[in-house]
């Protein structure tokens, strides 16, 4: 049994979670009584939370957990075609939702 795809699946989902928590997006705005621009950095999870798009984060976390659990089960020798299918589908779905989240978070323009 080749375990490399299952290890990669676990690592990729961990990297996705880390990227969701890194402050990648920047808002610049003026506040009354403050000279210059105020710069606020935010991560993708905060962006979607403020835009009332929590459902995307919940779906991503669900796919991540299913993918990691099924990959770990495959690593420990629980091999069946149904489990293999669940692992592959959840990993692909996690990747697709991650890309959608990053695009959506990049298009969120918060107002203060």
ABEGO torsion letter per residue (X at the ends): XBAAAAAAAAAAAAAAAAAAABBABBBBBBBBGBBEBBBBBBBAAAAAAAAGAAAAAAAAAAAAAAAAAAAAAAAAGBBBAAAAAAAAAAAAAAAAAAAAAAAAAAABBBBX
